[in-house]
Amino acid sequence: MELLEKDAVIDGVRHRYAEAGAGPALVLVPGQSMPWQSYQRVLPRLAQRFHVYALDVRGHGKSEHTPGRYTFSRCGQDLVSFLTQVVGQPAICCGNSSGGLIAIWAAANAPERVRAVLAEDPPLFSAEWPRMRDDTWVHSFFVHVVKTLPDLAGFFSTLQVPSDGKVKLMPFPKPVAWVLGGAIRRRQKKHPGAPVDIRWLPLQVRLFVRGLSEYDVDFTRACTDGSMCDMDHADCVARVRCPMTLIQASSFRHESLGLVGAMDDADVARAKALKPDLVVEKWAKPHVVHLAAPKAYVAAVEALAVRARDFTHVPRPSAEPGRAGA
């Protein structure tokens, strides 16, 4: 597989993306803090069938940082412009987490550009304000990100993570934090300004560390004060006419932590009510499903592509810029 990294200026902002393969267009949008490399386990197989584009969202990876200019609708418009300027044909858009919200926004507001959507454990309805502040554990995680970064070693040394079904937050294991913090500091000292890529780490942790080392913390700051949350999720889901698959990964509720995960069953049921032809798949997997279950993820993309092929697309006028809560 020949994979090329390129840059494109989208609405005045430089975006990095990777491109490989030939065939129908497929655009991959990573979740918050993750670079395009998070798709490395699925890219080779996807590129056998699709012309794949894996995108660094603004503020992520090698894409330009734009402090004070992060909203879901702005990132959605970035994706629409990328589809228009770079891809040049309607594409299947697959997004993880916040990337799933971005893909949904694009499908709702530029239906002529999106053939189908795979929304991989997006925080549907839970990433609306003030619910994100009042009903999700991830908001406290975002506060921790803002308080500690760019001190990446300090971030891990004080990180607390919830354990499924437990009644309290379990601190990140101190020995692991100590080893990881030392490795991060050595890497930063040896390669100042470069991404922190520690190859002996498990891949998901390795990518998380790398992503945070290149990440604009102001993207997360916009999630702590609600300025990110300008998207009306129900309105967007209801206006998606193309085929759409929604993957729900593991989550649970806690009496004091609130929702730990992206969606609960009520959120999924609401999405299904808004879009009756929505295909829902519930996977007992971690949030970044394409890393945890790459073969199953590729199969889900291929199944969606069959539905997209059979879908009769009737273009509608695009919404006014920012209609979806912008």
RALINCOR-V772468 format. One line per field, one symbol per residue. psi: psi as a letter, one per 40 degrees, with the letter a starting at -180 (. if undefined). A space follows every 10 residues. Layout:
# RALINCOR-V772468
psi: ???
This chain:
# RALINCOR-V772468
psi: hhhhhiihhh fehhhiiihi aiaihhhhhi iheiideeed deddddeddi hhhhhhihei beiihghefh iddddddddd dddddddeii ihhhhhbddd ddddddddeg deehdihhhg fighdefihe dddeeidddd ddddddddie gddddddehh iihheieihh ihhddddddd dddddddddd gheiighhde iidddddddd ddeeiheddd ddddeeddge hhddddddeh diihhhhhai iiiidddahg adiidddddd ddddgdehhh hhhgiidgde ddgddddddd ddddddddde hhhhiihiii hedge.
